[in-house]
Amino acid sequence: MSDIRAILTDIEGTTSSIDFVKDVLFPYARQHLPAFVETHPDDPEVQHWLHEAAKEAGIVEASRGEIIDMLIRWIDEDRKSTALKALQGMIWREGYESGAYVSHMYPEVAGRLKTWHDRGMKLYVYSSGSVPAQKLLFGHSESGDLTPLFSGYFDTQTGHKREVESYRRIAEAVGLPPGQILFLSDIREELDAAREAGMRTTQLIRPPQALTTNGHPAVADFDAIAL
């Protein structure tokens, strides 16, 4: 893959454990969401995303309590809502800044990202979590602040991760032909969409899952990715 000039990486199951998001971040947002909404009635950004959530649900008028109940239900459903992700990101920011937790990072990830960065490789993130949430996760990781390594971040405002057009937009945004971008993810459908857009792909299959042939090169960790 000597022609690769940029790496675009997923987060959950790729750089960080799904369990961290599922067992730490989601419960924290669920627990703190009601108080967060109630205590930010004059925050324009919070109110914007509450309005967007209501619009997404087709609700014309709803009480604050009804919106809160809907958002909690969406958290339980792991709904890929841009409005929900934005609100969760704001809640998680308070958790990170208070020291309630730091984000999980697989042990080889930070070192490998630094090596690629030092070699002149451009690094980008593409996750269903909001861009602010992505920056928080990499900024408050077990491996320290990794945000200086990245050249950009993309979320579902660019497009959904299983849609081919999303990857075309990302390639255009970073200014490289898709064939010079390597996309890393644990989800085959995302990799399929990226490959159809012309990107190179590698699937992360973290132990204890067994490596299987699935149409994409598959590795168990970042150290096994040959560039």
N, C-alpha and C positions, 0 to 999 in steps of 0.2 A: 504493500500500500504506500509506496514511496511518493505517490502523487497527492496524497492527502495533505491538505493545508489547514483544515479546521476540524474540530471534533465537537459534535452536538450531543449532549448527554441528557438522558432522563435522570430522575432522582430516585423515586421509590423502587426498590429492588435492583437498582443499578449502582448508584453511589452510596445509598443509605438503605437501611432495613425498612421494609414495609411495616414491621412491628413498631418502629419508633413513631411513625405517623398514626398508625391504628391505635396503639396502646398509650401514647403520650399526647400527641398533638390534638387528635380528634376529641378525646375525653376532656382535655383542658378547654378547648373551644366550646364544647357542649355545656360544660359546667359554668363557664364565665359569660356566655353569650347573653343571657337575660339581663344581667347587671350591666354589661357593656352597652347594650342598646338603650337601656333605661337611663344611663348616666351620660349619654352623648346626644341629647336631643337637639343641640345647637351646632353640632359638628357637620359642616357641609358635606364632607367626604362620606361619613357614615350615613347621612340621610340620602345621599345620592345612591349608594348601593342598596339601601333598604327599598328605595323607590324602584330600582332596577329589578330587585328580587320580586317585588309585588307585580311588576309589569310582566316578568317572565312567567309568573304563575297565573296571569290573566286576572288579577285582582284589581278592581277599580278603587274600592275603599275597604280598608281593614284597620282594626285597632292594632296598637303596638303589640299587645299580647298575642293576637292572631298571627302577626308576622313572626314573632319570636317562636311560636309553636311550629310554624311552617319551616323555619330555618333549622330548628332542632330536628325535625323530621327529615329534612334534606341531609343533615349531617349523618343521621342514622342510616340513610340510604346511600351515602357517599355519592351524592348527586354532583355531577360535573357542571356546576353552575358558576359562571364567572363572578356573579354578585356574591354568592356564598363564599367563594374562595377569597375574594377581596376582604370581606368582613372577618373571616377566619384569620387572614394574615395580620389584620390590625390587632386582633386579640392575642395571637401568638407573639407579636412584637412585645406586648406588655409582659408576657411570660418569659421571653428570652431576657429582656432588659431587667427583670426582677431577679433573675437567676433561678427561676423555677426549674429550668432544665437547660441542657445543651443538646445539640442535634447529634444523632448517631452518624458515623461515617465508617464504611468498611475500612479495615486497617491499611490496605495498600493504596487507597484512593488518593489521599493527599499527596503522597510521594510521587505517584504516577502523574497526577495533574501538574505538579511542579516541574517534573522532568519534561513533559510535553510543552509546557509554557516556556521553559528555558531554551527549548529547541526551536522556538519561534512559532509553535502551533497556536492558532487562535482557538480559544475554548468558549463554548456557548452552552446554555442550559435551556431545555424545553420540557416543561412540566405542566400538568393540569393545575398545580398550585399557582397562585398569583405571583407575579414578578417580585413584589415586596416580600412575600413569604419565602421565595427562593433565596433572595439576598440575605434574609434573616437566618435561614437554615445554614447557608455556607459561611455566614459571618459569625455564627455562634456554634461552631462545630467542636466535637471532641478533639479535632486536629488544629484548632485555632481558627483564625479568620482567613478563609480561602477566597474571599471575593476579589482580591487584587489579581487573581489568576484568570478571571473571566472577562471576556470582551463584550458580552451581552447576554440577555435573558429573554425568553419567549414563554408566553402562557396561552390560555385559550382565547385571548383577544386576537391572537394571530390566526386561530382556527383550531378545531379539535384534532387530537393527536392521531386519529385513525383516518384522517382525510388527506388525500394526496396533495391537494392545493396548499395545505398548511406548510408542507416542506418546501414547496416551490417558493412560497412567500419568504420563508426563512432564508433560503439560498439567495434570493434577490436582495434581502435586507443586509446580509453579510457580504454581498458583493463577490461571491464565488460561484463557479459552475457547480451544480449539485454533485457531480462526480468527484469533486475535490473535498467533499464533506463526508465525514464518517459519523453515522448516527448510532448511539449506544442506547439500548433499552432491554428490558426483560420481557416486553410484550410483543408477541409475533405480529399482531395486527398493526401495531405502530410501525414496526420494521417493514412490513409489507408496503405500507403507504409511502414510507421514506424511499424504499427501493424503487417503487413505481415512479416517484418524482425524480429519480436518477441518482440518489445518494448511495454511498456505500453503507453497509450495515453490519453490525455485530450484536449478537444477543448475549446478554449476561444471564447465566443460569447459576445462581448461587447455591452452594451446598446447603442442605443435604439433597437438593434436587440433582438428578442425574442428567448429564449432558446428552442431548438427543439431536438427531438430524432433523431439521425443520425448515430447510431452505435458506437459512442464514448461517454464516460462521458463528459458532457458539463457544464461549469461554466461561471459566468459573470466576475469574477476577480480572482486574485491569492489568495486572502484570503479564497476563497471557495474551494481551493484544499486541500484535506485531505491526509496527508502523515503519 
